[in-house]
Each structure stands twice: as structure tokens, then as C-alpha cells.
Amino acid sequence: MKIIHFSDTHLGFNDLDVLNEEGVNQREADFYDAFKQVIDAIIEIKPDYVIHTGDLFHRASPSNRAITFALAQLKRIEQVKIPLVIIAGNHSTPRTSTSSPILQALKTLDNVHAVFEQKYETVAFDDVIFHALPHVNDERIIPDELERVEASIDSSKKNVLMMHCSVGAHYLMHEFGEWVFPKEKEYLFEKMDYVALGHWHGFGSVGKHKNVFYAGSTERTSSSDKREDKGYVLLELDDELAMELRTITLRKSRIFTIDTERFEEAVAALDLSEIDDALVEVLLTNLTTSTSIDITNREIVALFDKAMYVKVKREFRASEGSATHDDIESISLESYFVSHIVESVENREEQERLTAKAKALFARYEEGDDDAL
């Protein structure tokens, strides 16, 4: 029995205010492309079943474009008659009972079994039973739902548990409504042939459980997510579990560090050979008040002009007597910055030059110019 497991596709996600040639947010288009790559693989491999463990959409009320795209792609699976079981995640579950679950729209597709009613359901076939526990807003019902799971295990078939949750605090995403699988119930995993998880965006097994896996997300929803190994899990459930991660092609993500103590040398040493259309993050280190003013974001972004987007981070050099975060919060950032110039720069003429430039930059920043700092 061959199964493809994927998850956390977050269709409709957009970010960075960069549009493609069709006028669509480029990051939104990247998520559509990742999803299509998985659907292409499904049609090529033709597994017996496909499972999706939550967060098909990024929002409980996705855009018309996201809905239309999802239905068109899932229709392709329907046309080759591969059964798809999909559960709701926290992103695609309404927070109030007055809103209709978006996964209800999938009921219009044959061979698509959508579980979204915030309760445990089974989806049974001749050779396998999928124990589907979607996201639930009321965590208090989880123990009862897990008892129903245990009572429904069928030893004459393969048993696959599908959930969208954290198995241990390590896998928390710190999002609204997420819940942690009760540790005292982890013995259920040993009764399953496979436990398919969604919610955590990295691929991997969970703890000591060799049959419990997060498929991970198909794209990056955060600049802090630098993972390249995103895609889908291909598993075979025969006498033993055999599985592998099949990766898909993502937009390149590159990280650069520029030591501002030797700025020109560091810039000259940059390897810019693989930044075309990439997501680039640049960390400026060893900054002083003076160099932070003189080196603008605009100047840094210009160095990476072939990248799709450049994010600049700044790391100041530690110094004795420097103010704590509490000190900084008690006054305006502009006042703190100017006072720091006066304290750290001895030359009066240089003080005046940097102070004037700092005030001008803060004025531009307040007008909404992101490149001001």
C-alpha cells in the first residue's frame, strides 16, 4: 500500500509586497507553485491514497483565488481516482460557530474526504482505516475524542492516525488555538501503523516513535524558516513501514553576514553567484552608532539587486555602560540614539554631523520610508 502524506500548504499566504507579472503577490504564487509540484508528483506516482494533515489554506476565509486554485488542483487528483483524506488545521478552522468551515467546499469533489467538524471521524476503505482528528478549538474534548480513536482501531486493516497538533511542547508554533497531544495517550501511537501529523513546519519523526512523522510545510511562512527540505512523504505500508521525504523546488533563500568593522573588505568578499530571484537576509554585525547611520538599508539592498527581496538585520557591538532594553523603552528611540551619539563620539563636529543625519533619517522613517534606517 502506497500513501503520499503532505501538509501545511497554506494556500493564500502572501508576504513582502512583491507582485509577479500577473499582478499576484509573488510569495502567494510561490505557495501555489509548491502545491502544484506535489499534485504533479501524486499524478505521476499514483499512490493508493493521499492524505493531507491540515492547513490547506492559510486563513479560515481564504480569497477567491486561493479557493479556485485549490479546487482546480484537487480536481486533478479526483480525475485519476485517487482517494484523498484531508483534515482541517487551526488556520483553516473558524474561531466561531457562526462561520462555515471552508473545507466544506471540498464535499463537491468525488473521492475527497474532508474532516472539519472539530471532532474525530473515521474514513474507512477495504484495506485501511484513517482515524481523522482535525483541529478543535475546545481542547477539553480531546481526551474523549482520543478514547473514540482507540475504540475504533481495526486490527484486520492498516490503521493510520491523522492529526494537526503538537506532540510535545517542542513542536508548538505559538499560534492561536494549537493544542498539545497528551503525553499519557502516546501509547496509542504503538497501535497505529502510521501517525501522520500536521502543524509543525519541519519534516521529521517525533521522539522515540519511529512511525510518527510530521510531513512539514510545502513552503516557508516565516523568514526565520530556512529549511530547504520541504515536499511530501512517500510511504509504503506493508509488513513494515518504509518511507522517505521527496523534496520539491523552492525559491532560493540565502543568508549573508557583513562585518561592518571591515565593511569594504566584507562587501568585496560577498559571493553573489546564487542570489537571482532569491530571498536574501543580510546581517550587519559590529555596528556602532556612527556606522549604523552611515550604512543605510538602501545601500545594502543595492548590493543584492538581483534578489527578489532583501531583509536587513542589524547587530550592534556590545559596549560597557550601554543602555538596557528597559532604558531604551522609557524614552523615544530618536532621543536615545541622539544621546548615544553625544556620549560615544568625542569630536564635536562629528557629533553635530551624525545628530543632524540621525534626525533627518528618523523624520523620513516616521513618514513611512522603510529605507530610512
Secondary structure, 3 states (H helix, E strand, C coil): CEEEEECCCCECCCCCCCECCCCCEHHHHHHHHHHHHHHHHHHHHCCCEEEECCCCECCCCCCHHHHHHHHHHHHHHHHCCCCEEEECCCCCCCCCCCCCCHHHHHHHCCCEEEECCCCCEEEECCCEEEEEECCCCCHHHHHHHHHHHHHCCCCCCEEEEEEECECCHHHCCCCCCCCECCHHHHHHHHHCCEEEEECCCCCEEECCEEEEEECCCCCCCCCCCCCCCCEEEEEEECCCEEEEEEECCCCCEEEEEEEHHHHHHHHHCCCCCCCCCCEEEEEEEEECHHHHHHCCHHHHHHHCCCCCEEEEEEEECCCCCCCCHHHHHCCCHHHHHHHHHHHHCCCHHHHHHHHHHHHHHHHHHHCCCCCCC
